[in-house]
Amino acid sequence: MPSAPRPTSAASSAGVSDHAQAVRKLATALRTLHVRAGQPTPQQICVHSRWRLHAHQVTAMLERDEPCDWPTLVLLLGILGGSPDYFRPLWQAATAHPPA
């Protein structure tokens, strides 16, 4: 018996790819974590990272929907109090190559 077609989400049918949704989900979770951490400035985050992060990196991670590499994200998560176990699947989905 053939399987029923998989329903698409409203966002997918509106022209937003699953990959774009994954990127947005990661960005939203990161911004929420930043708010919960008291919204430290990029400069404060840099100081707390002992200058392993730079202000432009922090700004890019928090304000743009562009995932960074995993070690950089883990460093930011440690500063903001986020769980790598929670963020790893979000990051993996956001950095997976979209189908051609």
N, CA, C and O of each residue as an XYZ file, in Angstrom:
400
protein
N       0.844     -1.166      0.000
C       0.000      0.000      0.000
C       0.898      1.240      0.000
O       1.777      1.344      0.856
N       0.709      2.181     -0.928
C       1.559      3.363     -0.971
C       1.301      4.259      0.236
O       0.181      4.377      0.732
N       2.370      4.874      0.677
C       2.219      5.763      1.832
C       1.634      7.103      1.389
O       1.807      7.544      0.253
N       0.949      7.717      2.318
C       0.341      9.024      2.043
C       1.441     10.063      1.925
O       2.474      9.953      2.585
N       1.228     11.076      1.086
C       2.235     12.123      0.978
C       2.419     12.822      2.317
O       1.471     13.027      3.075
N       3.674     13.180      2.584
C       3.983     13.870      3.826
C       3.459     15.294      3.761
O       3.757     16.018      2.811
N       2.679     15.711      4.760
C       2.176     17.082      4.726
C       3.323     18.071      4.890
O       4.286     17.821      5.614
N       3.197     19.174      4.214
C       4.209     20.215      4.346
C       3.692     21.260      5.307
O       2.487     21.480      5.427
N       4.617     21.898      5.985
C       4.206     22.941      6.920
C       3.772     24.168      6.137
O       4.068     24.309      4.951
N       3.070     25.043      6.821
C       2.620     26.278      6.176
C       3.803     27.083      5.690
O       3.751     27.689      4.620
N       4.881     27.093      6.479
C       6.061     27.865      6.080
C       6.691     27.267      4.829
O       7.100     28.002      3.931
N       6.773     25.918      4.762
C       7.358     25.289      3.585
C       6.525     25.583      2.352
O       7.072     25.863      1.285
N       5.214     25.523      2.486
C       4.374     25.784      1.336
C       4.401     27.253      0.940
O       4.042     27.599     -0.186
N       4.820     28.111      1.849
C       4.927     29.540      1.542
C       6.269     29.865      0.894
O       6.565     31.033      0.641
N       7.089     28.841      0.620
C       8.339     29.068     -0.082
C       9.560     29.144      0.818
O      10.644     29.486      0.345
N       9.420     28.838      2.094
C      10.558     28.840      2.998
C      11.042     27.405      3.123
O      10.283     26.519      3.517
N      12.292     27.179      2.792
C      12.825     25.821      2.807
C      13.004     25.309      4.232
O      13.059     26.079      5.191
N      13.091     23.992      4.340
C      13.345     23.384      5.645
C      14.675     23.881      6.204
O      14.801     24.108      7.407
N      15.667     24.051      5.331
C      16.976     24.542      5.771
C      16.859     25.954      6.330
O      17.429     26.253      7.380
N      16.135     26.816      5.647
C      15.952     28.195      6.128
C      15.222     28.195      7.467
O      15.536     28.999      8.345
N      14.256     27.303      7.626
C      13.543     27.193      8.902
C      14.492     26.747     10.012
O      14.419     27.252     11.132
N      15.377     25.807      9.707
C      16.344     25.324     10.703
C      17.297     26.442     11.121
O      17.626     26.576     12.300
N      17.735     27.235     10.161
C      18.627     28.366     10.460
C      17.913     29.357     11.360
O      18.487     29.852     12.331
N      16.674     29.643     11.041
C      15.904     30.593     11.859
C      15.645     30.051     13.258
O      15.670     30.804     14.232
N      15.399     28.761     13.359
C      15.146     28.160     14.670
C      16.383     28.273     15.558
O      16.271     28.604     16.739
N      17.558     28.001     14.997
C      18.801     28.140     15.750
C      19.006     29.593     16.164
O      19.338     29.864     17.318
N      18.813     30.525     15.244
C      19.002     31.945     15.543
C      18.039     32.411     16.631
O      18.427     33.168     17.521
N      16.799     31.967     16.566
C      15.803     32.346     17.570
C      16.180     31.783     18.938
O      16.073     32.485     19.943
N      16.613     30.542     18.987
C      17.010     29.929     20.255
C      18.216     30.660     20.850
O      18.286     30.864     22.062
N      19.156     31.050     20.000
C      20.339     31.764     20.473
C      19.976     33.151     20.996
O      20.493     33.586     22.025
N      19.095     33.837     20.293
C      18.651     35.163     20.757
C      17.885     35.054     22.076
O      18.034     35.906     22.951
N      17.079     34.026     22.219
C      16.338     33.811     23.466
C      17.308     33.551     24.620
O      17.133     34.088     25.714
N      18.319     32.737     24.378
C      19.335     32.474     25.391
C      20.040     33.766     25.790
O      20.291     33.997     26.972
N      20.354     34.597     24.821
C      21.018     35.878     25.082
C      20.157     36.757     25.986
O      20.671     37.375     26.918
N      18.869     36.816     25.722
C      17.949     37.603     26.558
C      17.913     37.029     27.971
O      17.990     37.772     28.950
N      17.797     35.710     28.075
C      17.740     35.067     29.398
C      19.025     35.275     30.190
O      19.009     35.252     31.420
N      20.136     35.479     29.488
C      21.428     35.716     30.144
C      21.602     37.174     30.552
O      22.645     37.545     31.090
N      20.593     38.001     30.303
C      20.658     39.405     30.697
C      21.136     40.337     29.602
O      21.457     41.494     29.874
N      21.188     39.862     28.386
C      21.598     40.634     27.215
C      22.965     41.298     27.374
O      23.085     42.512     27.210
N      23.996     40.511     27.692
C      25.328     41.103     27.757
C      25.730     41.659     26.389
O      25.350     41.118     25.351
N      26.492     42.730     26.405
C      26.943     43.338     25.150
C      27.989     42.439     24.493
O      28.595     41.604     25.165
N      28.202     42.600     23.199
C      29.270     41.837     22.552
C      30.620     42.041     23.245
O      31.402     41.099     23.377
N      30.888     43.254     23.682
C      32.149     43.533     24.370
C      32.246     42.743     25.683
O      33.301     42.190     25.994
N      31.168     42.688     26.441
C      31.165     41.921     27.692
C      31.389     40.433     27.423
O      32.102     39.758     28.165
N      30.775     39.938     26.360
C      30.951     38.529     25.998
C      32.402     38.270     25.607
O      32.963     37.235     25.967
N      33.011     39.190     24.879
C      34.420     39.050     24.485
C      35.329     38.985     25.698
O      36.220     38.139     25.773
N      35.100     39.879     26.644
C      35.910     39.891     27.867
C      35.740     38.569     28.606
O      36.720     37.975     29.056
N      34.493     38.108     28.731
C      34.220     36.859     29.442
C      34.857     35.661     28.727
O      35.217     34.673     29.366
N      34.990     35.753     27.424
C      35.605     34.662     26.659
C      37.135     34.723     26.708
O      37.825     33.887     26.124
N      37.643     35.730     27.417
C      39.089     35.982     27.466
C      39.637     36.240     26.073
O      40.728     35.798     25.711
N      38.848     36.964     25.315
C      39.185     37.445     23.968
C      39.322     36.327     22.943
O      39.942     36.513     21.896
N      38.740     35.158     23.243
C      38.699     34.097     22.231
C      37.616     34.395     21.204
O      37.654     33.888     20.083
N      36.651     35.222     21.596
C      35.638     35.725     20.662
C      35.889     37.208     20.441
O      36.404     37.902     21.318
N      35.520     37.678     19.267
C      35.646     39.093     18.935
C      34.248     39.680     18.772
O      33.296     38.972     18.445
N      34.144     40.982     19.005
C      32.839     41.653     18.983
C      32.087     41.396     17.677
O      30.879     41.160     17.690
N      32.802     41.443     16.549
C      32.108     41.229     15.270
C      31.565     39.805     15.154
O      30.519     39.595     14.539
N      32.262     38.820     15.740
C      31.758     37.439     15.728
C      30.486     37.330     16.564
O      29.497     36.729     16.145
N      30.536     37.923     17.750
C      29.390     37.853     18.657
C      28.183     38.526     18.009
O      27.075     37.990     18.034
N      28.408     39.694     17.435
C      27.318     40.413     16.770
C      26.738     39.571     15.634
O      25.519     39.483     15.482
N      27.600     38.961     14.850
C      27.126     38.130     13.732
C      26.301     36.955     14.238
O      25.268     36.626     13.656
N      26.752     36.317     15.324
C      26.027     35.153     15.845
C      24.666     35.545     16.411
O      23.703     34.787     16.293
N      24.581     36.725     17.024
C      23.345     37.117     17.684
C      22.373     37.875     16.791
O      21.169     37.863     17.043
N      22.875     38.531     15.755
C      22.007     39.394     14.952
C      21.740     38.901     13.543
O      20.833     39.400     12.877
N      22.511     37.933     13.081
C      22.325     37.442     11.715
C      21.936     35.981     11.749
O      22.273     35.253     12.683
N      21.239     35.572     10.741
C      20.849     34.165     10.639
C      21.916     33.385      9.877
O      21.631     32.742      8.866
N      23.162     33.453     10.383
C      24.272     32.752      9.756
C      24.959     31.896     10.814
O      25.667     32.430     11.667
N      24.767     30.592     10.775
C      25.382     29.737     11.793
C      26.911     29.795     11.737
O      27.502     29.860     10.659
N      27.530     29.771     12.899
C      28.988     29.738     12.982
C      29.430     28.282     13.119
O      28.604     27.370     13.073
N      30.732     28.069     13.287
C      31.214     26.709     13.485
C      30.873     26.250     14.911
O      30.618     27.069     15.793
N      30.875     24.940     15.116
C      30.447     24.368     16.389
C      31.324     24.806     17.567
O      30.768     25.196     18.593
N      32.656     24.767     17.486
C      33.459     25.183     18.643
C      33.191     26.642     19.066
O      33.195     26.951     20.258
N      32.965     27.511     18.114
C      32.660     28.909     18.437
C      31.313     29.012     19.135
O      31.163     29.763     20.099
N      30.335     28.260     18.650
C      29.015     28.276     19.276
C      29.092     27.716     20.697
O      28.461     28.257     21.606
N      29.848     26.651     20.898
C      29.988     26.064     22.238
C      30.604     27.084     23.200
O      30.194     27.169     24.357
N      31.566     27.843     22.734
C      32.173     28.884     23.568
C      31.127     29.916     23.975
O      31.048     30.293     25.145
N      30.330     30.372     23.020
C      29.280     31.340     23.320
C      28.235     30.733     24.257
O      27.769     31.406     25.177
N      27.869     29.498     24.038
C      26.889     28.837     24.905
C      27.392     28.771     26.343
O      26.626     28.985     27.282
N      28.669     28.477     26.513
C      29.242     28.419     27.852
C      29.149     29.756     28.573
O      28.912     29.803     29.781
N      29.333     30.832     27.835
C      29.266     32.173     28.417
C      27.832     32.542     28.764
O      27.576     33.146     29.806
N      26.897     32.180     27.889
C      25.501     32.554     28.088
C      24.716     31.557     28.940
O      23.566     31.814     29.296
N      25.328     30.434     29.265
C      24.645     29.441     30.088
C      23.752     28.500     29.311
O      22.790     27.964     29.860
N      24.056     28.292     28.040
C      23.257     27.395     27.208
C      23.772     25.970     27.234
O      24.934     25.724     27.555
N      22.913     25.046     26.898
C      23.245     23.626     26.885
C      23.670     23.174     25.486
O      22.877     23.244     24.547
N      24.926     22.708     25.339
C      25.326     22.169     24.036
C      24.435     21.012     23.589
O      24.200     20.838     22.394
N      23.936     20.219     24.547
C      23.060     19.096     24.185
C      21.763     19.580     23.539
O      21.222     18.913     22.657
N      21.270     20.718     23.967
C      20.059     21.281     23.369
C      20.367     21.910     22.011
O      19.606     21.742     21.058
N      21.488     22.637     21.926
C      21.795     23.397     20.717
C      22.407     22.562     19.595
O      22.299     22.940     18.428
N      23.046     21.440     19.916
C      23.723     20.671     18.858
C      22.771     20.231     17.740
O      23.104     20.432     16.573
N      21.601     19.642     18.033
C      20.721     19.252     16.921
C      20.230     20.464     16.118
O      20.036     20.375     14.906
N      20.033     21.582     16.796
C      19.622     22.800     16.076
C      20.738     23.242     15.137
O      20.486     23.592     13.984
N      21.974     23.225     15.637
C      23.125     23.628     14.831
C      23.328     22.659     13.664
O      23.599     23.083     12.541
N      23.195     21.357     13.934
C      23.373     20.361     12.866
C      22.355     20.562     11.752
O      22.698     20.482     10.572
N      21.110     20.822     12.120
C      20.073     21.055     11.102
C      20.351     22.337     10.324
O      20.127     22.397      9.115
N      20.838     23.359     11.021
C      21.086     24.656     10.369
C      22.318     24.639      9.485
O      22.418     25.436      8.552
N      23.249     23.751      9.759
C      24.489     23.716      8.963
C      24.512     22.573      7.960
O      25.470     22.427      7.201
N      23.456     21.760      7.957
C      23.370     20.686      6.957
C      23.226     21.333      5.581
O      22.551     22.351      5.425
N      23.854     20.739      4.615
C      23.745     21.281      3.257
C      22.352     21.026      2.714
O      21.880     19.889      2.716
N      21.685     22.087      2.243
C      20.343     21.887      1.689
C      20.417     21.017      0.425
O      21.404     21.062     -0.309
N      19.377     20.237      0.183
C      19.393     19.396     -1.023
C      19.439     20.249     -2.278
O      18.846     21.325     -2.347
N      20.150     19.747     -3.254
C      20.314     20.497     -4.518
C      19.113     20.353     -5.403
O      19.082     20.915     -6.498
